[in-house]
Structures are given as structure tokens and as C-alpha cells.
């Protein structure tokens, strides 16, 4: 994906799913502040997920499944208060889910299952207490990782939650 993609500042929908794209997702993608949907699933994208995506204030849907992104889920993503769907399944993410996930007041779907591929641990640590602030959350799936600890009591405040998948964790 060329860095010049960031020059498409009027773009609202970016879908490159299933195109065998390789390499890193350019940081310049964060310049696309009017983007509503970022669909980059089922490629061969690698490296860290760009923190600059946290600057995309209009984004409502990020689908980044089935790639090889690694490292932590950037804290900057929790600045995306308009984000309704965040799908990060089948990557190589590690570390804890950001404690500030509760800032994403419009988040309805969060999936990050199966990030423990290739012998990695996947997501680790406890589920954040701030999950209870996600009043619109109806699907939360972090199965097939290495999350440990107790389910936070605050999760009971997610009255819209209808799908909770935590299987194959610690």
C-alpha cells in the first residue's frame, strides 16, 4: 500500500479486502480524517498497527482481520469515540487490551480472537474494568488468546451485550 494513500483526504470508504497486499500499513493512512470505513482484512499486512489511525475521527468501522499485525493494540484507537466496529481477529497482537477502551462510547462490536498464532501468546492481562462504560457493546470476543484474571464486575453494566466469547484463555 503506497504512502500516498494518505493524500486521499476526501475518501470515506477504503476496502482492499482479499487482495494479497503485503508489508506495513502506512502511517499516512491516519491523515484520511474523513474516512468512515477501513476494510483491510484477509491480506498479508505486517508490523505494528499504526497509532496514527487514532487521528481518524470519523471512522465507524475498522476490519483488520486475517493479517499479521503484531505488537500491542494501540492506545490511540481508544480516541475513536465514533467507532462502532473494531475487528482484529487472526493477527499476532500481544499485550493487554487498552485500559481506556471504555472511552469508545459508540463501540458495539469488538473482536480480537485468535491472536495467539505461530506460538505467540496473543492478548494477555486482565480484561479492563472500563469495559463497563461501553453501553452500546453487544458483541465482545477475545477467545483464543492468553487473557487471565477474573471477568470484571463492570461487564454487568453492558446491558446491550448479547455475545460474550472468552473461551480458550487462561
Backbone as numpy.savetxt, mean C-alpha at the origin, in Angstrom:
# Nx Ny Nz CAx CAy CAz Cx Cy Cz
10.00 2.23 -16.87 9.14 3.40 -16.87 10.05 4.63 -16.87
9.94 5.48 -17.86 10.84 6.63 -17.93 10.52 7.67 -16.86
11.54 8.37 -16.43 11.35 9.42 -15.43 10.45 10.54 -15.95
10.39 10.70 -17.25 9.58 11.76 -17.86 8.08 11.57 -17.61
7.68 10.41 -17.10 6.28 10.18 -16.79 5.78 11.25 -15.80
6.66 11.78 -15.00 6.30 12.83 -14.05 5.85 14.11 -14.72
6.17 14.29 -15.99 5.77 15.49 -16.72 4.29 15.44 -17.12
3.66 14.31 -16.96 2.24 14.17 -17.31 1.39 14.65 -16.13
1.51 15.91 -15.81 0.91 16.45 -14.59 -0.62 16.56 -14.66
-1.22 16.46 -15.82 -2.68 16.49 -15.95 -3.29 15.10 -15.97
-2.46 14.09 -15.96 -2.95 12.71 -16.04 -3.75 12.35 -14.79
-4.88 11.71 -14.98 -5.72 11.30 -13.86 -5.73 9.79 -13.65
-5.42 9.03 -14.69 -5.49 7.58 -14.63 -4.25 7.01 -15.31
-3.49 6.19 -14.57 -2.25 5.60 -15.09 -2.32 4.11 -14.84
-2.43 3.32 -15.91 -2.59 1.87 -15.80 -1.59 1.18 -16.72
-0.64 0.49 -16.10 0.33 -0.28 -16.87 0.33 -1.74 -16.42
-0.78 -2.20 -15.91 -0.89 -3.57 -15.39 -0.54 -4.58 -16.48
0.19 -5.63 -16.07 0.53 -6.76 -16.94 1.29 -6.36 -18.20
2.31 -5.54 -18.03 3.10 -5.11 -19.19 4.57 -5.50 -19.12
4.93 -6.31 -18.15 6.31 -6.75 -17.99 7.30 -5.60 -17.80
6.82 -4.51 -17.22 7.71 -3.38 -16.92 8.71 -3.81 -15.86
9.95 -3.37 -16.02 11.02 -3.74 -15.10 11.66 -2.50 -14.50
12.41 -2.72 -13.43 13.17 -1.64 -12.81 12.39 -0.94 -11.71
12.93 0.18 -11.29 12.33 0.96 -10.21 11.19 1.82 -10.73
10.23 2.08 -9.87 9.19 3.06 -10.17 9.82 4.43 -9.95
9.86 5.29 -10.97 10.58 6.56 -10.82 9.95 7.46 -9.75
10.80 8.12 -9.00 10.33 9.03 -7.96 9.53 10.19 -8.55
9.79 10.51 -9.81 9.09 11.62 -10.48 7.59 11.36 -10.59
7.17 10.16 -10.36 5.74 9.85 -10.43 4.97 10.66 -9.38
5.63 11.04 -8.32 5.01 11.84 -7.26 4.61 13.24 -7.70
5.16 13.70 -8.82 4.82 15.03 -9.35 3.41 15.04 -9.93
2.88 13.88 -10.25 1.56 13.76 -10.88 0.47 13.94 -9.81
0.35 15.15 -9.30 -0.53 15.43 -8.16 -2.01 15.27 -8.45
-2.42 15.30 -9.72 -3.84 15.16 -10.06 -4.24 13.72 -10.34
-3.30 12.80 -10.22 -3.59 11.41 -10.53 -4.59 10.83 -9.53
-5.64 10.18 -10.06 -6.66 9.54 -9.21 -6.38 8.05 -9.01
-5.86 7.40 -10.06 -5.62 5.96 -9.96 -4.24 5.61 -10.51
-3.51 4.82 -9.73 -2.20 4.32 -10.12 -2.27 2.80 -10.11
-2.31 2.21 -11.29 -2.44 0.76 -11.44 -1.15 0.24 -12.06
-0.31 -0.40 -11.23 0.99 -0.86 -11.70 1.20 -2.34 -11.37
0.15 -3.07 -11.15 0.22 -4.47 -10.74 0.73 -5.37 -11.85
1.22 -6.53 -11.42 1.61 -7.62 -12.31 2.68 -7.20 -13.32
3.74 -6.61 -12.79 4.92 -6.27 -13.58 6.14 -6.85 -12.88
7.29 -6.34 -13.17 8.53 -6.78 -12.54 9.23 -5.58 -11.90
8.45 -4.70 -11.29 9.00 -3.50 -10.67 9.72 -3.87 -9.38
10.84 -3.21 -9.14 11.71 -3.55 -8.01 12.07 -2.31 -7.21
12.81 -2.54 -6.15 13.31 -1.44 -5.33 12.28 -0.97 -4.32
12.60 0.13 -3.70 11.71 0.72 -2.69 10.52 1.39 -3.37
9.40 1.39 -2.69 8.22 2.10 -3.17 8.49 3.58 -2.94
8.40 4.42 -3.96 8.81 5.82 -3.82 8.02 6.59 -2.74
8.74 7.24 -1.86 8.09 8.05 -0.83 7.35 9.23 -1.45
7.78 9.65 -2.64 7.17 10.79 -3.33 5.71 10.54 -3.69
5.28 9.29 -3.69 3.86 9.00 -3.95 3.00 9.65 -2.87
3.58 9.89 -1.71 2.87 10.58 -0.64 2.49 12.00 -0.97
3.00 12.55 -2.07 2.65 13.91 -2.52 1.45 13.93 -3.45
0.93 12.78 -3.81 -0.17 12.68 -4.77 -1.51 12.86 -4.04
-1.86 14.07 -3.76 -3.00 14.38 -2.88 -4.36 13.99 -3.44
-4.48 13.74 -4.75 -5.77 13.38 -5.36 -5.95 11.88 -5.53
-4.95 11.11 -5.20 -4.99 9.68 -5.48 -6.05 8.97 -4.64
-6.85 8.15 -5.32 -7.90 7.40 -4.63 -7.65 5.90 -4.64
-6.80 5.42 -5.57 -6.58 3.99 -5.70 -5.14 3.73 -6.11
-4.45 2.91 -5.33 -3.12 2.43 -5.70 -3.16 0.92 -5.71
-2.92 0.34 -6.89 -2.83 -1.12 -7.03 -1.41 -1.45 -7.48
-0.63 -2.00 -6.57 0.78 -2.29 -6.85 1.09 -3.75 -6.52
0.15 -4.64 -6.75 0.33 -6.05 -6.42 1.23 -6.75 -7.43
1.75 -7.90 -7.01 2.50 -8.79 -7.89 3.67 -8.12 -8.59
4.51 -7.48 -7.78 5.77 -6.91 -8.23 6.86 -7.39 -7.28
7.96 -6.71 -7.24 9.05 -7.07 -6.33 9.50 -5.86 -5.52
8.54 -5.00 -5.14 8.88 -3.87 -4.28 9.39 -4.40 -2.95
10.37 -3.70 -2.38 10.96 -4.16 -1.12 11.16 -2.99 -0.18
11.53 -3.32 1.04 11.69 -2.30 2.06 10.37 -2.04 2.76
10.34 -1.00 3.53 9.14 -0.68 4.31 8.08 0.02 3.47
6.85 -0.14 3.89 5.77 0.65 3.32 6.04 2.09 3.77
6.20 3.02 2.85 6.59 4.38 3.25 5.55 5.06 4.15
6.02 5.68 5.22 5.14 6.47 6.09 4.41 7.55 5.31
5.05 8.06 4.26 4.48 9.15 3.47 3.14 8.76 2.83
2.91 7.47 2.62 1.62 7.05 2.05 0.47 7.40 2.98
0.74 7.50 4.26 -0.35 7.81 5.20 -0.77 9.27 5.13
-0.08 10.08 4.32 -0.51 11.46 4.06 -1.64 11.51 3.04
-1.92 10.40 2.39 -2.90 10.34 1.31 -4.29 10.13 1.89
-4.85 11.18 2.43 -6.13 11.07 3.14 -7.29 10.76 2.21
-7.16 10.98 0.89 -8.23 10.66 -0.06 -8.15 9.21 -0.55
-7.07 8.53 -0.24 -6.87 7.17 -0.74 -7.93 6.23 -0.17
-8.63 5.54 -1.07 -9.65 4.60 -0.66 -9.19 3.15 -0.73
-8.29 2.85 -1.70 -7.80 1.48 -1.88 -6.29 1.48 -1.98
-5.68 0.61 -1.21 -4.23 0.42 -1.26 -3.96 -1.07 -1.29
-3.53 -1.57 -2.44 -3.27 -2.99 -2.62 -1.78 -3.20 -2.87
-1.12 -3.89 -1.93 0.32 -4.10 -1.98 0.67 -5.59 -1.88
-0.22 -6.47 -2.28 -0.03 -7.91 -2.16 1.13 -8.41 -3.03
1.69 -9.54 -2.60 2.67 -10.28 -3.41 3.86 -9.43 -3.84
4.47 -8.78 -2.88 5.70 -8.04 -3.07 6.71 -8.56 -2.06
7.68 -7.77 -1.75 8.71 -8.14 -0.78 8.80 -7.09 0.34
7.68 -6.44 0.66 7.70 -5.43 1.71 8.07 -6.07 3.04
8.73 -5.29 3.88 9.15 -5.76 5.20 8.92 -4.64 6.21
9.12 -4.96 7.47 8.94 -3.97 8.52 7.47 -3.86 8.92
7.21 -2.90 9.77 5.87 -2.73 10.33 4.97 -1.89 9.43
3.69 -2.10 9.57 2.71 -1.21 8.94 2.86 0.14 9.63
2.91 1.25 8.90 3.12 2.55 9.55 2.08 2.82 10.65
2.57 3.29 11.78 1.69 3.64 12.92 0.67 4.70 12.54
1.00 5.51 11.54 0.13 6.62 11.15 -0.92 6.21 10.12
-1.13 4.92 9.90 -2.12 4.46 8.94 -3.51 5.00 9.28
-3.76 5.27 10.53 -5.04 5.81 10.96 -5.35 7.19 10.42
-4.35 7.88 9.86 -4.57 9.19 9.24 -5.29 9.10 7.90
-5.36 7.90 7.34 -5.93 7.71 6.00 -7.44 7.54 6.13
-8.13 8.62 6.43 -9.53 8.58 6.83 -10.50 8.02 5.80
-10.12 7.96 4.54 -10.99 7.41 3.50 -10.61 5.99 3.09
-9.64 5.40 3.76 -9.18 4.07 3.38 -10.27 3.04 3.65
-10.68 2.35 2.60 -11.70 1.31 2.71 -11.09 -0.07 2.52
-10.05 -0.16 1.69 -9.43 -1.45 1.40 -7.92 -1.32 1.57
-7.37 -2.17 2.42 -5.92 -2.28 2.59 -5.55 -3.74 2.50
-4.79 -4.12 1.48 -4.31 -5.49 1.37 -2.81 -5.48 1.15
-2.13 -6.30 1.91 -0.67 -6.45 1.79 -0.31 -7.90 2.11
-1.07 -8.82 1.57 -0.84 -10.24 1.87 0.35 -10.77 1.06
0.93 -11.82 1.59 1.99 -12.57 0.93 3.19 -11.69 0.55
3.75 -11.03 1.52 4.97 -10.26 1.30 6.19 -10.99 1.87
6.01 -12.26 2.21 7.12 -13.04 2.77 7.71 -13.99 1.74
7.62 -13.64 0.49 8.15 -14.49 -0.58 9.67 -14.53 -0.57
10.22 -15.49 -1.24 11.68 -15.64 -1.38 12.41 -15.69 -0.05
11.80 -16.30 0.93 12.45 -16.47 2.22 12.46 -15.24 3.10
11.86 -14.16 2.66 11.79 -12.95 3.49 10.74 -13.09 4.57
10.74 -12.18 5.51 9.78 -12.22 6.61 8.47 -11.56 6.25
8.50 -10.67 5.29 7.29 -9.91 4.99 7.08 -8.83 6.04
5.85 -8.43 6.21 5.53 -7.41 7.21 5.68 -8.00 8.60
6.21 -7.19 9.51 6.48 -7.65 10.87 5.89 -6.66 11.87
6.09 -6.95 13.14 5.63 -6.06 14.20 4.16 -6.24 14.50
3.67 -5.36 15.34 2.26 -5.39 15.75 1.39 -4.61 14.78
0.12 -4.93 14.76 -0.84 -4.10 14.02 -1.00 -2.79 14.78
-0.98 -1.66 14.10 -1.06 -0.36 14.78 -2.42 -0.12 15.45
-2.40 0.47 16.61 -3.64 0.86 17.31 -4.45 1.85 16.49
-3.76 2.65 15.66 -4.45 3.68 14.89 -5.41 3.11 13.86
-5.37 1.79 13.61 -6.32 1.17 12.68 -7.76 1.48 13.08
-8.00 1.64 14.36 -9.35 1.92 14.86 -9.93 3.23 14.37
-9.10 4.12 13.87 -9.59 5.40 13.35 -10.11 5.30 11.91
-9.93 4.14 11.29 -10.33 3.95 9.89 -11.79 3.54 9.83
-12.67 4.51 9.95 -14.10 4.24 10.02 -14.69 3.70 8.72
-14.03 3.91 7.59 -14.54 3.42 6.30 -13.93 2.08 5.89
-13.00 1.57 6.69 -12.31 0.33 6.36 -13.28 -0.84 6.35
-13.37 -1.53 5.20 -14.20 -2.73 5.18 -13.43 -3.98 4.76
-12.21 -3.84 4.23 -11.38 -5.00 3.95 -9.97 -4.72 4.42
-9.45 -5.62 5.25 -8.08 -5.51 5.75 -7.47 -6.91 5.69
-6.46 -7.07 4.84 -5.86 -8.39 4.64 -4.34 -8.27 4.66
-3.73 -8.82 5.70 -2.27 -8.86 5.81 -1.82 -10.31 6.05
-2.58 -11.25 5.52 -2.24 -12.66 5.69 -0.92 -12.98 5.00
-0.31 -14.07 5.45 0.95 -14.54 4.86 2.09 -13.54 5.02
2.29 -13.09 6.24 3.38 -12.20 6.60 3.98 -12.71 7.91
4.62 -11.86 8.67 5.18 -12.23 9.97 4.74 -11.26 11.05
3.51 -10.81 10.95 2.97 -9.89 11.94 2.76 -10.65 13.25
3.06 -10.01 14.35 2.96 -10.67 15.65 2.19 -9.79 16.62
1.99 -10.31 17.80 1.30 -9.56 18.83 -0.20 -9.76 18.78
-0.87 -9.05 19.65 -2.32 -9.17 19.76 -3.02 -8.29 18.74
-4.25 -8.67 18.43 -5.08 -7.83 17.58 -5.45 -6.61 18.41
-5.22 -5.40 17.90 -5.51 -4.21 18.71 -7.01 -4.09 19.02
-7.32 -3.73 20.24 -8.73 -3.57 20.63 -9.40 -2.47 19.83
-8.63 -1.52 19.35 -9.19 -0.41 18.57 -9.84 -0.89 17.28
-9.47 -2.08 16.82 -10.06 -2.62 15.59 -11.57 -2.77 15.74
-12.04 -2.90 16.96 -13.48 -2.98 17.22 -14.21 -1.71 16.86
-13.49 -0.62 16.69 -14.11 0.65 16.30 -14.31 0.77 14.79
-13.79 -0.19 14.04 -13.95 -0.21 12.58 -15.29 -0.88 12.26
-16.36 -0.15 12.44 -17.70 -0.72 12.33 -18.08 -1.09 10.90
-17.34 -0.63 9.90 -17.60 -0.99 8.50 -16.83 -2.23 8.07
-15.94 -2.72 8.93 -15.08 -3.84 8.57 -15.90 -5.11 8.36
-15.80 -5.67 7.14 -16.52 -6.92 6.86 -15.58 -8.05 6.46
-14.33 -7.74 6.10 -13.35 -8.76 5.76 -12.05 -8.48 6.49
-11.69 -9.40 7.37 -10.44 -9.30 8.13 -9.68 -10.59 7.96
-8.52 -10.53 7.31 -7.70 -11.73 7.07 -6.32 -11.53 7.67
-6.02 -12.36 8.66 -4.74 -12.30 9.36 -4.04 -13.65 9.38
-4.50 -14.61 8.60 -3.95 -15.96 8.70 -2.50 -16.00 8.25
-1.79 -17.03 8.72 -0.38 -17.27 8.44 0.50 -16.08 8.83
0.34 -15.65 10.06 1.24 -14.68 10.70 1.77 -15.34 11.96
2.38 -14.58 12.82 2.97 -15.15 14.05 2.05 -14.99 15.22
